[in-house]
Amino acid sequence: MSSHHNHYLVALSVIVAIQASYVGLNLALRIPGAFALNRRLLIAASAITLAVGIWSMHFIGMLSMSMTSGVDYLVLPTLLSFLLCVLVTGIAIYLASLRARHLLAIAAGVMGIGITTMHYVGMIALHSSARISYDPVYVAISFAISVTASGLALWLAFSADRRPPLFLCATFLGCAVSGMHYTAMAGTTFDFSFAASVAATSFMSSDTLALIVSFVAFAISGIFMLTLVPKRMAGSPGPTGRSAGDETTDDFNEPGRDVGDAAKPAAGAVSLPDSGSADLLPIDKNGSRFHIAPNEVISVHANAHYTYVFNGRDDLFCPLSITEIFERLPKPAFYRTHRSYIVNLAHVGRVKRSGDAAVAELDSPVRRTVPISRARVADLKQELAAHQARRHPGDA
């Protein structure tokens, strides 16, 4: 099949798949730390970016192939293949962002099978121009490549103890998409002898159309990166003058403010025992107010003028400031990892390096990570050790 392809368009299709994977994974990695509307926007943007890139890769890959007869692409199957791609990538990214290993395996299967199914649904668009037959061996291999490579990419991005550079993860995912497509095409046979003749109605060459499709894919990725990714990215100086990594999440400190002091209780605050007798926290939801007990709180996040309490499944709006909430929560069961975050030590699964800082992975039904200020990493580990000793005194 290689002799029947435009190698420049083949290379362009792989580049489009890799860049879309990079932006899609970049956005997806920010989902666990996002809340409310921002969380939904990141899931949607990641799914759309990946879907546009994956679909564009397949379309450019088809344009790269030399046909012995004119080809007319049916609109409905083409559109259906794109919508299917958006759906499966959205589900896969959401499941992977929860960071549970069994859900990660499901996400790999959903993405791999979804990408392959999207390819064969898209191929229906050529049935008016040619009779198409598939080699079952190549069909099976294409499914295996898609699922295996997608699983490896998602595992490296979301679950590996030390995540490799994001570009490497994106390369694996881009190769999964490209490898699946060209493997499937190697086992595809076109018979134009029984198809109706197709008049040449195209006003542009395949090369021009491929460039337009790739430009649109790059533009969509760029728009999402500019609008949804925080300004302090890799190589940009934070308030401390250091360059931030792609996941450094502790550079939110106001100039002149000591991070360590921000994590301490406010002056005059009364530390409450672990008995659960702390004040209930008011919660507003759907226009009504109710209260939540401290033992139901997994983490707290302050976002600008709004504060959200995470109960393991939902982000609940709280009218109190994060400082007021911290004063009410019992110590030492709760720890302020960052000026904008509080965690329940009983639900901290592990502390994991993230760039030149760290994050705490929460053990909750909906997996989430919480950033830790660099100055608080060692102190948090000591608090976690002390908390475990209090819970299991016989092990000390």
C-alpha positions as CSV (number, residue, x, y, z in Angstrom):
1,M,0.0,0.0,0.0
2,S,2.9,2.4,0.6
3,S,3.5,2.8,-3.2
4,H,-0.1,4.0,-3.5
5,H,0.2,6.8,-0.9
6,N,1.5,10.3,-1.0
7,H,4.2,10.1,1.6
8,Y,4.0,13.8,2.4
9,L,0.3,13.5,3.2
10,V,1.0,10.4,5.3
11,A,3.6,12.4,7.3
12,L,1.1,15.3,7.7
13,S,-1.6,12.9,8.9
14,V,0.7,11.5,11.6
15,I,1.7,15.0,12.7
16,V,-1.9,16.1,13.0
17,A,-2.7,13.0,15.1
18,I,0.3,13.7,17.5
19,Q,-0.4,17.4,17.9
20,A,-4.1,16.7,18.6
21,S,-3.1,14.0,21.1
22,Y,-0.7,16.4,22.8
23,V,-3.3,19.2,23.3
24,G,-6.1,16.7,24.2
25,L,-4.0,15.0,26.9
26,N,-2.7,18.4,28.1
27,L,-6.3,19.5,28.7
28,A,-7.3,16.1,30.1
29,L,-4.5,16.1,32.7
30,R,-6.0,19.3,34.1
31,I,-9.5,17.8,34.6
32,P,-8.9,16.2,38.1
33,G,-7.9,19.6,39.5
34,A,-10.8,21.5,37.9
35,F,-14.2,22.3,39.4
36,A,-17.7,22.9,38.2
37,L,-17.9,24.6,34.8
38,N,-14.2,24.5,34.2
39,R,-14.2,20.8,34.7
40,R,-17.0,20.3,32.1
41,L,-15.3,22.7,29.7
42,L,-12.0,20.8,29.9
43,I,-13.7,17.4,29.3
44,A,-15.5,18.8,26.3
45,A,-12.4,20.6,24.9
46,S,-10.2,17.6,25.3
47,A,-12.8,15.3,23.6
48,I,-13.4,17.7,20.7
49,T,-9.6,18.3,20.2
50,L,-8.9,14.6,20.1
51,A,-11.9,13.9,17.9
52,V,-11.0,16.6,15.4
53,G,-7.4,15.4,15.3
54,I,-8.3,11.7,15.0
55,W,-10.9,12.3,12.4
56,S,-8.6,14.7,10.4
57,M,-5.8,12.1,10.5
58,H,-8.1,9.5,9.0
59,F,-9.4,11.9,6.4
60,I,-6.0,13.1,5.4
61,G,-4.9,9.5,5.3
62,M,-7.7,8.7,2.8
63,L,-6.7,11.7,0.7
64,S,-3.1,10.4,0.6
65,M,-4.1,7.2,-1.2
66,S,-4.2,7.1,-5.0
67,M,-7.5,5.8,-6.4
68,T,-7.9,4.3,-9.8
69,S,-11.3,6.0,-10.1
70,G,-13.1,9.1,-8.9
71,V,-14.3,8.9,-5.3
72,D,-17.4,10.6,-3.8
73,Y,-17.7,10.7,0.0
74,L,-21.2,10.4,1.4
75,V,-21.9,13.1,3.9
76,L,-24.0,11.2,6.5
77,P,-21.5,8.4,7.2
78,T,-18.7,10.9,7.3
79,L,-20.5,13.1,9.8
80,L,-21.6,10.0,11.8
81,S,-18.0,8.9,12.1
82,F,-16.9,12.3,13.5
83,L,-19.8,12.3,16.1
84,L,-18.9,8.8,17.1
85,C,-15.3,9.9,17.6
86,V,-16.3,12.8,19.8
87,L,-18.5,10.5,21.9
88,V,-15.9,7.7,22.5
89,T,-13.0,10.1,23.2
90,G,-15.1,12.1,25.6
91,I,-16.0,8.9,27.5
92,A,-12.4,7.6,27.5
93,I,-10.9,10.9,28.6
94,Y,-13.4,11.2,31.5
95,L,-12.8,7.7,32.7
96,A,-9.0,8.1,32.4
97,S,-9.1,11.4,34.4
98,L,-10.6,9.5,37.4
99,R,-7.2,7.8,37.6
100,A,-8.6,4.4,38.8
101,R,-6.7,1.5,37.3
102,H,-9.8,-0.5,36.4
103,L,-11.4,2.6,34.8
104,L,-8.2,3.3,32.9
105,A,-8.4,-0.2,31.4
106,I,-12.0,0.5,30.4
107,A,-11.0,3.9,28.9
108,A,-8.3,2.2,26.8
109,G,-10.8,-0.3,25.5
110,V,-13.4,2.4,24.8
111,M,-10.9,4.6,23.0
112,G,-9.3,1.8,21.0
113,I,-12.5,0.2,19.9
114,G,-14.1,3.5,19.3
115,I,-11.3,4.8,17.0
116,T,-11.4,1.6,15.0
117,T,-15.2,1.6,14.7
118,M,-15.0,5.2,13.7
119,H,-12.7,4.3,10.9
120,Y,-14.9,1.5,9.5
121,V,-18.0,3.7,9.8
122,G,-16.2,6.4,7.9
123,M,-15.3,3.9,5.1
124,I,-19.1,3.4,4.5
125,A,-18.9,6.9,2.9
126,L,-17.0,5.3,-0.1
127,H,-19.6,2.6,-0.8
128,S,-21.2,4.6,-3.6
129,S,-17.9,4.8,-5.4
130,A,-16.5,1.3,-4.8
131,R,-17.2,-2.1,-3.5
132,I,-15.0,-2.5,-0.4
133,S,-13.9,-5.8,1.2
134,Y,-11.8,-6.3,4.3
135,D,-9.2,-8.9,5.3
136,P,-10.4,-10.2,8.8
137,V,-6.8,-10.6,9.9
138,Y,-6.0,-7.0,9.3
139,V,-9.3,-5.9,10.9
140,A,-8.3,-7.8,14.1
141,I,-4.7,-6.4,14.0
142,S,-6.1,-2.9,13.6
143,F,-8.3,-3.3,16.7
144,A,-5.4,-4.7,18.7
145,I,-3.1,-1.9,17.7
146,S,-5.6,0.8,18.6
147,V,-6.6,-0.7,22.0
148,T,-3.0,-1.6,23.0
149,A,-1.4,1.7,22.0
150,S,-4.3,3.8,23.3
151,G,-4.0,1.9,26.7
152,L,-0.3,2.5,26.8
153,A,-0.7,6.2,26.1
154,L,-3.4,6.7,28.7
155,W,-1.5,4.7,31.3
156,L,1.7,6.8,30.7
157,A,-0.3,10.0,31.0
158,F,-2.5,9.3,33.9
159,S,-1.2,6.4,36.0
160,A,2.5,5.9,35.7
161,D,4.4,6.6,38.9
162,R,6.7,9.0,37.0
163,R,4.9,10.4,33.9
164,P,7.3,10.7,30.9
165,P,7.2,13.9,28.9
166,L,3.8,14.6,27.6
167,F,5.0,14.7,24.0
168,L,6.0,11.0,24.4
169,C,2.5,10.1,25.6
170,A,1.0,12.1,22.7
171,T,3.4,10.3,20.3
172,F,2.1,6.9,21.5
173,L,-1.5,8.0,21.1
174,G,-0.8,9.6,17.7
175,C,0.9,6.4,16.5
176,A,-2.1,4.4,17.8
177,V,-4.4,6.3,15.6
178,S,-2.1,6.4,12.6
179,G,-1.0,2.8,13.0
180,M,-4.6,1.6,13.2
181,H,-5.6,3.5,10.1
182,Y,-2.8,2.4,7.8
183,T,-3.0,-1.2,9.1
184,A,-6.7,-1.3,8.3
185,M,-6.1,0.2,4.8
186,A,-3.4,-2.4,4.1
187,G,-6.2,-5.1,4.5
188,T,-8.8,-3.2,2.4
189,T,-9.6,-3.9,-1.2
190,F,-11.4,-1.5,-3.5
191,D,-13.3,-2.7,-6.5
192,F,-14.5,0.1,-8.8
193,S,-15.8,-2.1,-11.6
194,F,-19.3,-2.4,-10.2
195,A,-19.6,1.1,-8.9
196,A,-21.5,3.9,-10.6
197,S,-19.2,6.3,-12.4
198,V,-18.5,9.4,-10.4
199,A,-18.1,12.7,-12.1
200,A,-15.1,14.8,-11.2
201,T,-16.7,17.7,-9.3
202,S,-13.9,18.6,-6.9
203,F,-12.7,22.2,-7.3
204,M,-9.5,21.5,-5.4
205,S,-6.7,19.0,-5.3
206,S,-6.3,16.4,-2.5
207,D,-3.2,18.1,-1.4
208,T,-5.0,21.5,-0.9
209,L,-8.0,19.8,0.9
210,A,-5.6,18.0,3.2
211,L,-3.8,21.3,4.1
212,I,-7.1,22.9,4.8
213,V,-8.2,20.1,7.1
214,S,-4.9,20.1,8.9
215,F,-5.0,23.9,9.4
216,V,-8.5,23.6,10.9
217,A,-7.3,20.9,13.3
218,F,-4.3,23.0,14.3
219,A,-6.5,26.1,14.8
220,I,-9.0,24.3,17.0
221,S,-6.2,22.9,19.2
222,G,-4.6,26.4,19.4
223,I,-7.9,28.0,20.4
224,F,-8.5,25.6,23.2
225,M,-4.9,25.9,24.4
226,L,-5.1,29.7,24.5
227,T,-8.4,29.8,26.3
228,L,-8.4,26.9,28.7
229,V,-4.7,26.5,29.7
230,P,-3.4,28.8,32.5
231,K,-1.0,31.5,31.4
232,R,1.9,30.1,33.5
233,M,3.0,27.1,31.3
234,A,6.2,25.4,30.6
235,G,9.1,27.9,30.4
236,S,7.1,30.9,31.8
237,P,8.3,32.4,35.0
238,G,6.1,32.1,38.0
239,P,6.0,34.7,40.9
240,T,9.1,33.1,42.4
241,G,11.0,33.7,39.2
242,R,11.3,29.9,38.5
243,S,10.1,28.3,35.3
244,A,7.0,26.3,35.8
245,G,6.6,22.7,34.5
246,D,3.6,21.6,32.5
247,E,1.9,20.4,35.6
248,T,3.4,22.7,38.2
249,T,0.3,23.8,40.2
250,D,1.7,25.5,43.2
251,D,2.7,28.8,41.7
252,F,-0.5,30.7,42.6
253,N,1.0,32.7,45.5
254,E,0.5,36.4,45.7
255,P,3.8,38.4,45.6
256,G,5.2,38.8,49.1
257,R,3.0,36.1,50.6
258,D,4.6,33.2,52.4
259,V,3.1,29.9,51.3
260,G,3.9,28.2,54.6
261,D,2.0,30.8,56.6
262,A,-1.0,30.5,54.3
263,A,-1.3,26.8,55.3
264,K,-1.4,27.5,59.0
265,P,-4.5,28.2,61.0
266,A,-5.5,31.9,61.3
267,A,-4.6,33.7,64.5
268,G,-7.1,33.0,67.2
269,A,-8.6,29.9,65.5
270,V,-9.5,27.1,67.8
271,S,-8.3,23.7,66.9
272,L,-11.2,21.2,67.2
273,P,-10.8,17.5,68.1
274,D,-11.3,14.7,65.7
275,S,-14.6,13.7,67.4
276,G,-16.6,15.3,64.6
277,S,-18.0,18.0,66.8
278,A,-16.8,20.8,64.5
279,D,-19.4,23.2,63.1
280,L,-21.3,22.0,60.1
281,L,-20.5,23.7,56.8
282,P,-23.3,25.4,55.0
283,I,-23.8,24.3,51.4
284,D,-25.9,26.0,48.7
285,K,-27.3,23.8,45.9
286,N,-30.2,24.5,43.5
287,G,-31.3,27.6,45.5
288,S,-31.6,25.7,48.8
289,R,-29.2,25.5,51.7
290,F,-28.2,22.5,53.7
291,H,-25.2,21.5,55.9
292,I,-22.4,19.0,55.5
293,A,-20.5,17.4,58.4
294,P,-16.7,17.6,58.4
295,N,-16.3,13.8,58.1
296,E,-18.0,14.0,54.7
297,V,-15.5,16.6,53.4
298,I,-12.8,15.1,51.2
299,S,-11.2,18.4,50.1
300,V,-11.9,22.1,49.7
301,H,-11.0,24.3,46.8
302,A,-11.1,28.1,46.6
303,N,-11.5,29.5,43.1
304,A,-11.4,33.3,42.9
305,H,-14.3,34.4,45.1
306,Y,-16.0,31.0,45.2
307,T,-15.3,28.1,47.5
308,Y,-16.2,24.5,46.7
309,V,-16.4,21.5,49.1
310,F,-15.7,18.1,47.5
311,N,-17.5,15.2,49.1
312,G,-15.9,12.5,46.9
313,R,-18.4,12.8,44.0
314,D,-19.6,16.4,43.7
315,D,-18.3,19.9,44.1
316,L,-20.7,21.7,46.5
317,F,-20.7,25.5,46.7
318,C,-20.0,26.9,50.1
319,P,-20.6,30.6,50.9
320,L,-17.7,30.7,53.5
321,S,-14.2,31.6,52.6
322,I,-11.6,28.9,52.6
323,T,-10.0,30.5,55.7
324,E,-13.4,30.4,57.6
325,I,-13.8,26.7,56.5
326,F,-10.3,25.8,57.7
327,E,-11.1,27.3,61.1
328,R,-14.2,25.2,61.4
329,L,-12.6,21.9,60.3
330,P,-11.1,19.7,63.0
331,K,-7.3,19.6,63.2
332,P,-5.1,17.7,62.7
333,A,-7.5,15.7,60.5
334,F,-7.5,18.4,57.9
335,Y,-4.4,20.0,56.3
336,R,-4.1,23.1,54.1
337,T,-1.8,22.0,51.3
338,H,-2.0,25.3,49.5
339,R,-3.5,28.7,50.0
340,S,-6.4,27.5,47.8
341,Y,-6.7,23.9,48.9
342,I,-7.5,21.8,52.0
343,V,-7.5,18.0,52.2
344,N,-8.8,15.4,54.6
345,L,-5.7,13.4,55.5
346,A,-7.8,10.3,55.8
347,H,-8.5,10.4,52.1
348,V,-5.0,11.2,50.8
349,G,-4.0,8.1,48.8
350,R,-0.4,9.1,48.1
351,V,1.8,12.1,47.4
352,K,3.2,12.2,43.9
353,R,5.8,14.4,42.2
354,S,4.3,16.8,39.6
355,G,6.9,19.0,37.8
356,D,9.1,20.6,40.5
357,A,6.2,20.4,43.0
358,A,3.8,17.6,44.1
359,V,0.2,16.7,44.2
360,A,-1.9,14.6,46.6
361,E,-4.0,11.9,45.0
362,L,-7.3,11.6,46.8
363,D,-8.8,8.2,47.6
364,S,-12.4,8.9,46.7
365,P,-15.1,7.5,44.3
366,V,-14.3,10.2,41.8
367,R,-10.5,10.4,41.7
368,R,-8.9,13.8,42.0
369,T,-5.5,15.4,42.7
370,V,-4.8,18.4,44.9
371,P,-1.7,20.6,44.4
372,I,0.8,20.9,47.3
373,S,2.9,24.0,47.7
374,R,6.6,23.2,47.5
375,A,7.2,24.5,51.0
376,R,4.6,22.2,52.4
377,V,5.5,18.8,50.8
378,A,7.8,17.6,53.5
379,D,5.4,18.8,56.3
380,L,2.4,17.1,54.6
381,K,4.3,13.8,54.5
382,Q,5.0,14.1,58.2
383,E,1.4,14.9,59.0
384,L,0.3,11.9,56.9
385,A,2.7,9.6,58.9
386,A,1.4,11.1,62.2
387,H,-2.2,10.6,61.0
388,Q,-1.5,6.9,60.2
389,A,0.1,6.5,63.6
390,R,-3.0,7.9,65.3
391,R,-5.3,5.7,63.4
392,H,-3.2,2.5,63.9
393,P,-1.3,3.1,67.2
394,G,-0.4,-0.6,67.4
395,D,1.7,-0.3,64.2
396,A,3.9,2.5,65.6
